[in-house]
């Protein structure tokens, strides 16, 4: 019995290993944004945001605990992690197509009547055959890189999914930080409203007493009553918003908001541990530091690789089927000498006419690449705007918060003087009530702008690519950003 020839297999393996690639040469598109960010010429010293672990940026232990809870329990982040596993498995499936699949098969058959009796009357009435084979079935030898192109596309898709998971983590961390800061602002606004309501109720009682004694008019009484009821309505509204904000934070955490997260918030936003200022760098830095931009570029690389696969479809496909084993008409003689059998069956398929199917697939692949280019450029432009907006906020929100705090202090002093003059009968109730309204509005605006200032710091950190790296990943080479 002849042995299985090794020359065709060696030749096929050599051609497989040296298969050509029809993937177009990839060139990163130029960033469609200015080379520098507008304004903010002074760059604070310190590490870049992408290199700063989130534990070193959010130093408040209450907030750090919430972020840890969210990273462990948030369902959207779990979905993103499982998407990475799916993409990794799909890459493994596509990579396996480059290698032959070796399988063991065993067959047996018995049939009657026996066709051999037509030529041999001494043959039995029942025909039977048995075989055991080890072989390769329809292994496509990748001469023109079709399978290799699909593998490169699957690899880029996997890397894009991994970057998308990092982008989801940065968004989650920023959302938790903003949600916690909003809760602190809600508590501070509730405290201001309670104090304002108590003050207006005292003023209403005093005005009622003066009205009963004929000192004040009913207009003064009804105005004081209106302001007191307005404060009650505002308090109810803020209480509802505070509960809704807590529910939103609980959804991000994937668990109820612990009581320790709001411990020691009597000082409001002023008691929050400061977050460090991070340098903005250059817009070109965003290409390597923002996970969403890296994900968009990997999608572009995948679309570019699909063009190579579409081009290879125009060329012949060579497949190989081979086997070696044993065959016999008697099961008892299946493994005896003289029963060896082998088969070698290469096949070539050349597309001649397909009604334009391959050309349409190539046109679609090229169009998908143009879409990926536009999406990549759009992600850069969106990142540039986010950073520019946050830098504009850093330039102006600090001064706005300082001015509104000074305004609130001035209105508070004005209210104290107006209250003293009203109680001594020097000023009218209109002066006192106007001072109350102005003080309440100034205090609310000061808290809201202070919240915007803190949230703007979070936004800038996220926009510069910070948040996906922790102290654990920063200490290991595996936590570095892929090239």
C-alpha positions in Angstrom: 0.0 0.0 0.0 1.3 3.5 -0.9 2.0 5.9 1.8 0.4 9.4 2.0 2.7 11.7 -0.1 4.2 14.5 1.9 5.3 16.7 -1.0 1.8 18.2 -1.7 1.3 18.9 1.9 4.7 20.6 2.3 4.0 22.7 -0.8 0.6 23.7 0.4 2.0 24.6 3.8 4.8 26.7 2.3 2.3 28.5 0.1 0.0 29.0 3.1 2.8 30.6 5.1 3.8 32.9 2.3 0.3 33.9 1.2 0.0 37.4 -0.1 -2.2 40.1 1.3 -4.6 42.3 -0.6 -5.3 44.6 2.3 -4.8 48.3 1.4 -1.9 50.0 3.2 -3.4 51.6 6.2 -2.7 55.3 6.8 -4.1 57.1 9.8 -6.3 60.0 8.6 -5.1 63.5 9.6 -6.9 64.9 12.7 -9.5 67.4 11.4 -9.0 69.8 14.4 -6.6 72.7 15.2 -3.2 71.9 16.5 -3.9 73.6 19.8 -6.9 74.1 22.1 -8.4 77.6 22.2 -7.7 79.7 25.2 -6.3 78.4 28.5 -2.6 79.1 27.6 -1.4 78.3 31.2 -0.9 74.6 31.6 -0.8 73.4 35.2 2.0 71.1 36.2 1.3 67.4 36.8 0.8 64.1 35.0 -1.5 63.8 32.0 -5.1 62.9 32.7 -4.8 59.5 30.9 -1.8 58.6 33.0 -3.4 59.6 36.3 -5.3 56.7 38.0 -8.8 57.6 39.0 -8.0 56.9 42.7 -5.5 59.7 42.6 -7.9 62.1 41.0 -11.0 61.3 43.1 -9.4 61.5 46.5 -12.5 61.8 48.6 -12.9 58.4 50.3 -16.7 58.6 50.1 -16.7 59.0 46.3 -13.9 56.4 45.9 -16.1 53.9 47.6 -19.0 54.6 45.3 -16.8 54.2 42.3 -15.6 50.9 43.5 -19.2 49.8 44.0 -20.2 50.9 40.5 -17.2 49.2 38.8 -18.2 45.9 40.6 -22.0 46.1 40.1 -22.9 48.3 37.1 -24.8 46.2 34.6 -23.8 48.2 31.5 -20.2 47.7 32.4 -20.8 44.0 32.7 -22.4 43.9 29.3 -19.3 45.8 27.9 -17.0 43.2 29.5 -19.0 40.3 28.0 -18.9 42.0 24.6 -15.1 41.8 24.9 -15.3 38.1 25.5 -17.6 37.6 22.5 -15.2 39.6 20.3 -12.3 37.5 21.6 -14.1 34.3 20.8 -15.1 35.5 17.4 -11.4 36.3 16.7 -10.5 32.8 17.8 -13.0 31.4 15.4 -11.7 33.4 12.5 -8.1 32.6 13.3 -8.9 28.9 13.4 -10.0 29.0 9.8 -6.4 29.5 8.7 -5.4 26.0 10.0 -6.6 22.6 8.9 -9.2 20.7 10.8 -8.1 17.2 11.5 -10.7 14.7 12.3 -11.1 11.0 12.9 -14.1 9.2 11.2 -15.3 5.6 11.3 -17.8 4.2 8.8 -19.6 1.0 8.4 -22.3 -0.2 6.0 -24.3 -3.3 5.1 -26.7 -3.6 2.2 -28.6 -6.3 0.3 -28.7 -7.3 -2.5 -25.0 -7.2 -3.1 -24.2 -5.5 -6.4 -21.0 -7.5 -6.7 -23.0 -10.7 -7.4 -23.6 -9.4 -11.0 -20.0 -10.0 -11.7 -19.2 -12.6 -9.2 -21.8 -15.3 -8.5 -19.8 -16.5 -5.5 -20.1 -13.2 -3.7 -22.4 -13.2 -0.7 -25.9 -11.8 -0.7 -25.0 -9.0 1.7 -22.5 -6.3 0.8 -20.6 -4.7 3.7 -17.7 -2.3 4.2 -15.8 -0.8 7.1 -13.3 2.0 7.3 -11.4 4.2 9.8 -9.8 7.4 8.5 -7.8 10.3 9.9 -7.9 13.3 7.6 -8.4 16.9 6.6 -11.7 18.1 5.0 -11.9 21.0 2.7 -9.0 23.0 4.1 -8.8 26.3 2.2 -5.2 27.2 1.5 -5.0 31.0 1.8 -3.0 31.9 -1.3 -4.5 35.4 -1.7 -4.9 36.3 2.0 -8.7 36.1 2.2 -8.8 34.3 5.5 -5.9 36.3 6.8 -7.8 39.5 6.0 -10.8 38.3 7.8 -8.6 37.4 10.8 -7.1 40.9 10.8 -10.6 42.4 10.7 -11.7 40.2 13.6 -8.6 41.2 15.6 -9.3 44.9 15.1 -12.9 44.4 16.1 -11.8 42.7 19.3 -9.4 45.5 20.1 -12.2 48.1 19.3 -14.5 46.3 21.7 -11.8 46.3 24.4 -11.4 50.0 23.9 -15.1 50.5 24.1 -15.1 48.8 27.4 -12.5 51.3 28.7 -14.6 54.1 27.3 -17.6 52.8 29.1 -15.6 52.7 32.4 -14.5 56.3 32.0 -18.1 57.4 31.4 -19.3 55.4 34.4 -16.7 56.9 36.7 -17.5 60.4 35.6 -21.3 59.8 35.9 -20.9 58.4 39.4 -18.8 61.4 40.4 -21.3 63.9 38.9 -24.2 62.0 40.6 -22.5 62.2 44.0 -21.7 65.9 43.6 -25.3 66.5 42.5 -26.5 64.8 45.7 -24.3 67.1 47.8 -25.6 70.1 46.0 -29.2 68.9 46.6 -28.6 68.5 50.3 -27.1 72.0 50.4 -30.0 73.5 48.5 -32.4 71.7 50.8 -30.7 73.2 53.9 -30.8 76.7 52.3 -34.5 76.3 51.5 -35.3 75.0 55.0 -33.5 78.0 56.5 -35.3 80.4 54.1 -38.7 78.8 54.9 -38.1 79.2 58.6 -37.1 82.9 58.1 -40.2 83.6 56.0 -42.5 81.9 58.5 -41.1 84.1 61.2 -41.6 87.2 59.0 -45.1 86.0 58.3 -45.9 85.7 62.0 -44.4 89.2 62.6 -46.4 90.7 59.7 -49.6 89.0 61.0 -49.0 90.5 64.4 -48.4 93.9 62.9 -51.5 93.5 60.7 -53.7 92.5 63.7 -52.5 95.7 65.5 -53.2 97.9 62.5 -49.6 98.7 61.8 -49.2 96.8 58.4 -51.6 96.5 55.5 -53.2 93.4 54.1 -51.0 93.8 51.1 -47.9 93.3 53.3 -49.6 90.3 54.9 -50.5 88.6 51.7 -47.0 89.2 50.2 -45.4 87.6 53.3 -47.8 84.7 53.0 -47.0 84.3 49.3 -43.3 84.2 49.9 -43.7 81.6 52.6 -45.8 79.3 50.4 -43.4 79.8 47.6 -40.6 78.6 49.8 -42.7 75.5 50.7 -43.2 74.7 47.1 -39.5 75.1 46.3 -38.7 72.8 49.2 -41.1 70.1 47.9 -39.6 70.4 44.4 -36.0 70.1 45.7 -36.9 67.2 47.9 -38.3 65.4 44.8 -35.3 66.2 42.7 -33.0 65.0 45.5 -34.8 61.6 45.7 -34.7 61.3 41.9 -31.0 62.1 41.8 -30.4 59.4 44.5 -32.3 56.9 42.4 -30.2 57.7 39.4 -27.0 57.2 41.4 -28.3 53.9 42.7 -28.8 52.8 39.1 -25.2 53.6 38.3 -24.0 51.8 41.4 -26.1 48.8 40.7 -26.9 48.9 44.4 -28.6 51.2 46.9 -26.6 54.3 47.8 -24.9 53.6 51.2 -25.5 56.0 54.0 -21.7 56.4 54.4 -21.6 58.1 51.0 -23.5 61.1 52.4 -21.8 61.2 55.8 -20.3 64.5 56.7 -22.1 66.5 54.0 -23.2 69.2 56.3 -20.6 71.5 54.8 -22.0 70.8 51.3 -19.8 71.2 48.3 -17.3 73.2 50.2 -16.3 70.0 52.2 -15.4 68.0 49.0 -11.8 67.2 48.8 -10.3 69.2 45.9 -9.5 67.4 42.6 -6.2 68.2 40.9 -6.0 70.3 37.8 -4.6 68.3 34.9 -2.8 69.7 31.9 -4.7 69.7 28.6 -1.7 69.0 26.4 -2.3 69.0 22.6 -5.2 67.8 20.5 -2.9 65.2 19.0 -2.5 63.6 22.4 -6.1 62.6 22.4 -5.5 60.1 19.6 -3.6 57.9 21.9 -5.3 58.8 25.2 -9.0 58.6 24.5 -10.4 55.0 24.5 -13.3 56.0 22.3 -10.9 57.4 19.6 -8.8 54.3 19.7 -11.9 52.2 19.4 -13.0 54.2 16.3 -9.5 53.7 14.8 -9.7 50.0 15.3 -13.1 50.0 13.6 -11.4 51.8 10.7 -8.6 49.2 10.6 -11.2 46.4 10.5 -13.0 48.0 7.6 -9.7 48.4 5.8 -9.0 44.7 6.3 -12.4 43.7 4.9 -11.4 45.3 1.6 -8.6 42.8 1.4 -11.0 39.9 1.9 -13.3 41.4 -0.7 -10.5 41.7 -3.2 -9.3 38.1 -2.6 -12.8 36.8 -3.6 -11.9 37.6 -7.2 -9.1 35.0 -7.2 -9.3 31.2 -7.2 -9.8 29.3 -4.0 -7.8 26.2 -3.4 -9.0 23.7 -0.9 -7.5 20.4 0.2 -9.2 17.2 1.4 -7.0 14.3 2.3 -7.1 11.2 4.6 -5.2 8.1 5.6 -6.7 5.1 7.3 -7.8 1.5 6.8 -10.7 -0.1 4.9 -12.0 -3.6 4.7 -15.1 -5.6 3.8 -14.8 -7.5 7.0 -14.8 -5.8 10.4 -12.5 -8.5 11.8 -9.9 -7.7 9.2 -10.1 -3.9 9.5 -6.7 -3.4 11.1 -4.9 -6.2 9.4 -2.0 -5.7 6.9 -3.0 -4.8 3.4 -6.1 -2.7 4.4 -4.4 0.7 4.4 -6.0 3.4 2.3 -5.4 7.0 1.6 -6.9 9.8 -0.4 -5.6 13.2 -1.6 -8.1 15.5 -3.3 -7.2 19.1 -4.0 -9.8 21.3 -5.5 -9.7 24.7 -7.2 -12.7 27.1 -7.6 -12.3 30.0 -10.0 -15.1 32.6 -10.1 -16.1 33.3 -13.7 -19.6 34.8 -13.6 -21.4 35.8 -10.4 -23.6 38.6 -11.8 -21.5 41.3 -10.1 -21.7 39.8 -6.6 -17.9 40.1 -5.8 -17.7 43.6 -7.2 -20.7 44.7 -5.1 -19.1 43.2 -2.0 -15.9 45.1 -2.8 -17.8 48.4 -3.3 -19.6 47.8 0.0 -16.3 47.2 1.8 -14.9 50.4 0.4 -18.0 52.4 1.4 -17.8 50.9 4.9 -14.2 52.1 5.1 -15.3 55.6 4.2 -18.0 55.5 6.8 -15.4 54.3 9.4 -13.1 57.2 8.3 -15.9 59.7 8.9 -16.8 58.2 12.3 -13.1 58.3 13.3 -12.8 61.9 12.4 -16.1 62.7 14.1 -14.9 61.1 17.3 -11.8 63.3 17.2 -13.9 66.4 16.6 -16.3 65.5 19.5 -13.3 64.9 21.8 -11.8 68.3 20.8 -15.0 70.1 21.6 -15.4 68.4 25.0 -11.9 69.4 26.0 -12.4 72.9 24.6 -15.7 73.3 26.5 -14.1 72.0 29.7 -11.2 74.4 29.3 -13.5 77.3 28.8 -15.3 76.3 32.0 -12.1 76.1 33.9 -11.2 79.6 32.8 -14.5 81.2 33.8 -16.4 79.1 36.4 -13.9 79.8 39.2 -14.4 83.6 38.9 -18.1 83.2 38.5 -18.3 81.0 41.6 -16.2 83.5 43.6 -18.4 86.4 42.5 -21.7 84.7 43.3 -20.4 83.7 46.7 -19.5 87.3 47.4 -23.0 88.3 46.1 -24.6 85.8 48.5 -22.6 87.2 51.4 -23.5 90.7 50.5 -27.2 89.8 50.2 -27.1 88.1 53.6 -25.7 91.2 55.2 -28.4 93.3 53.4 -31.1 90.9 54.7 -29.8 91.2 58.3 -29.8 95.0 58.1 -33.3 95.0 56.5 -34.7 92.7 59.2 -33.2 94.8 61.9 -34.7 98.0 60.4 -38.1 96.3 59.9 -38.3 95.1 63.4 -37.5 98.6 64.7 -40.1 100.1 62.4 -37.6 102.0 60.2 -38.0 100.1 57.0 -41.1 98.7 55.3 -41.9 95.0 54.8 -41.3 95.4 51.1 -37.6 96.1 51.8 -37.4 93.0 54.0 -39.2 90.7 51.7 -37.1 91.9 48.7 -34.0 91.2 50.7 -35.2 87.7 51.5 -35.9 87.0 47.8 -32.5 88.3 46.7 -30.7 86.3 49.4 -32.5 83.1 48.5 -31.8 83.5 44.8 -28.1 84.4 45.4 -27.5 81.4 47.6 -29.1 79.0 45.1 -27.0 80.4 42.2 -23.8 80.2 44.3 -24.4 76.5 45.0 -25.4 75.7 41.4 -22.3 77.4 39.9 -20.0 75.7 42.5 -21.6 72.3 41.4 -20.9 73.2 37.7 -17.3 74.1 38.6 -16.7 70.7 40.3 -18.5 68.8 37.5 -16.4 70.7 34.9 -13.3 69.3 36.6 -14.7 65.8 36.2 -15.6 66.5 32.6 -12.1 67.7 31.7 -10.5 64.6 33.3 -12.8 62.4 31.3 -12.5 64.4 28.1 -8.7 64.1 28.3 -8.9 60.3 28.5 -8.7 59.8 32.2 -10.6 57.3 34.2 -10.0 53.9 32.6 -6.7 53.4 34.4 -6.6 52.5 38.1 -3.6 52.2 40.4 -3.5 48.4 39.7 -3.4 48.8 35.9 -1.0 51.7 36.1 1.6 49.6 37.9 1.5 46.8 35.3 2.6 46.8 31.7 -0.7 45.1 30.8 -2.5 48.3 31.8 -0.7 50.4 29.2 -2.6 51.6 26.2 -2.1 49.5 23.1 -0.3 51.1 20.2 
